[in-house]
Amino acid sequence: GESEFGERVRLEEMESEFARRGDGATGRLVLLEAGCGVGNTAFPLLRAHPKLFVYAFDFSSTAVRIVQAHPLHAEGRIRAAVG
């Protein structure tokens, strides 16, 4: 399996890529995360990047319900579904 360190390095690479991008007019970023689990990647990214919106999908309905119960979901910054 992948080490937690390897996952953290990829997350930091994504964050630096987000810092360089945006749609010019609004700076809004959209991410699709397939296999979101309970949001361990999506939520830190959302907290670090206020203009980020995430579409999150997972096969586990339990994991998706946990994402949907998060305050950032209620704010409309992430949309989670089973798929």
C-alpha beads as a LAMMPS data file, in Angstrom:
LAMMPS data file: protein, C-alpha beads

83 atoms
82 bonds

1 atom types
1 bond types

-500.0 500.0 xlo xhi
-500.0 500.0 ylo yhi
-500.0 500.0 zlo zhi

Masses

1 110.0

Atoms # bond

1 1 1 0.000 0.000 0.000
2 1 1 0.834 3.647 -0.287
3 1 1 2.467 5.253 2.725
4 1 1 0.846 8.175 4.484
5 1 1 3.965 10.203 3.639
6 1 1 3.458 9.531 -0.084
7 1 1 -0.169 10.617 0.141
8 1 1 0.873 13.812 1.972
9 1 1 3.444 14.650 -0.718
10 1 1 0.805 14.312 -3.445
11 1 1 -1.608 16.481 -1.452
12 1 1 1.044 19.184 -1.118
13 1 1 1.712 18.997 -4.878
14 1 1 -2.014 19.453 -5.532
15 1 1 -2.132 22.452 -3.202
16 1 1 0.761 24.157 -4.987
17 1 1 -0.918 23.488 -8.349
18 1 1 -4.163 25.043 -7.046
19 1 1 -2.243 28.111 -5.915
20 1 1 -1.096 28.688 -9.515
21 1 1 -4.465 28.086 -11.186
22 1 1 -7.898 29.624 -11.247
23 1 1 -10.259 30.794 -13.916
24 1 1 -8.962 34.347 -14.186
25 1 1 -12.375 35.958 -13.733
26 1 1 -13.389 34.434 -10.397
27 1 1 -10.366 32.373 -9.412
28 1 1 -12.770 29.473 -8.805
29 1 1 -11.333 25.980 -8.912
30 1 1 -13.309 22.770 -9.366
31 1 1 -12.029 19.338 -8.379
32 1 1 -13.581 15.935 -9.040
33 1 1 -12.458 13.360 -6.513
34 1 1 -13.287 9.742 -7.333
35 1 1 -12.887 7.566 -4.263
36 1 1 -13.291 10.399 -1.772
37 1 1 -13.789 8.171 1.259
38 1 1 -14.749 10.307 4.246
39 1 1 -13.120 13.453 2.831
40 1 1 -9.587 13.153 4.208
41 1 1 -8.208 14.796 1.065
42 1 1 -11.112 17.045 0.082
43 1 1 -11.661 18.818 3.405
44 1 1 -8.062 19.991 3.956
45 1 1 -7.994 21.262 0.363
46 1 1 -11.300 23.084 0.852
47 1 1 -10.045 24.704 4.061
48 1 1 -6.816 25.807 2.365
49 1 1 -8.495 27.143 -0.795
50 1 1 -11.669 29.174 -0.190
51 1 1 -12.590 29.313 -3.891
52 1 1 -12.362 25.539 -4.381
53 1 1 -15.476 23.461 -5.083
54 1 1 -15.328 19.654 -4.959
55 1 1 -17.464 16.993 -6.609
56 1 1 -16.782 13.886 -4.508
57 1 1 -17.771 10.306 -5.310
58 1 1 -17.301 7.042 -3.467
59 1 1 -18.739 3.518 -3.673
60 1 1 -19.416 3.552 0.070
61 1 1 -22.738 5.108 1.014
62 1 1 -21.516 5.283 4.612
63 1 1 -18.472 7.363 3.604
64 1 1 -20.628 9.639 1.450
65 1 1 -23.045 10.225 4.345
66 1 1 -20.093 11.269 6.523
67 1 1 -18.986 13.770 3.856
68 1 1 -22.543 15.052 3.536
69 1 1 -22.732 15.623 7.317
70 1 1 -19.681 17.924 7.264
71 1 1 -20.263 21.705 7.661
72 1 1 -18.468 22.436 4.352
73 1 1 -21.089 20.302 2.607
74 1 1 -23.833 22.389 4.207
75 1 1 -22.062 25.529 2.917
76 1 1 -22.298 24.167 -0.625
77 1 1 -18.541 23.828 -1.173
78 1 1 -18.617 20.069 -1.763
79 1 1 -21.168 17.816 -3.382
80 1 1 -20.891 14.131 -2.532
81 1 1 -22.653 11.148 -4.069
82 1 1 -22.400 7.389 -4.274
83 1 1 -21.024 6.337 -7.610

Bonds

1 1 1 2
2 1 2 3
3 1 3 4
4 1 4 5
5 1 5 6
6 1 6 7
7 1 7 8
8 1 8 9
9 1 9 10
10 1 10 11
11 1 11 12
12 1 12 13
13 1 13 14
14 1 14 15
15 1 15 16
16 1 16 17
17 1 17 18
18 1 18 19
19 1 19 20
20 1 20 21
21 1 21 22
22 1 22 23
23 1 23 24
24 1 24 25
25 1 25 26
26 1 26 27
27 1 27 28
28 1 28 29
29 1 29 30
30 1 30 31
31 1 31 32
32 1 32 33
33 1 33 34
34 1 34 35
35 1 35 36
36 1 36 37
37 1 37 38
38 1 38 39
39 1 39 40
40 1 40 41
41 1 41 42
42 1 42 43
43 1 43 44
44 1 44 45
45 1 45 46
46 1 46 47
47 1 47 48
48 1 48 49
49 1 49 50
50 1 50 51
51 1 51 52
52 1 52 53
53 1 53 54
54 1 54 55
55 1 55 56
56 1 56 57
57 1 57 58
58 1 58 59
59 1 59 60
60 1 60 61
61 1 61 62
62 1 62 63
63 1 63 64
64 1 64 65
65 1 65 66
66 1 66 67
67 1 67 68
68 1 68 69
69 1 69 70
70 1 70 71
71 1 71 72
72 1 72 73
73 1 73 74
74 1 74 75
75 1 75 76
76 1 76 77
77 1 77 78
78 1 78 79
79 1 79 80
80 1 80 81
81 1 81 82
82 1 82 83
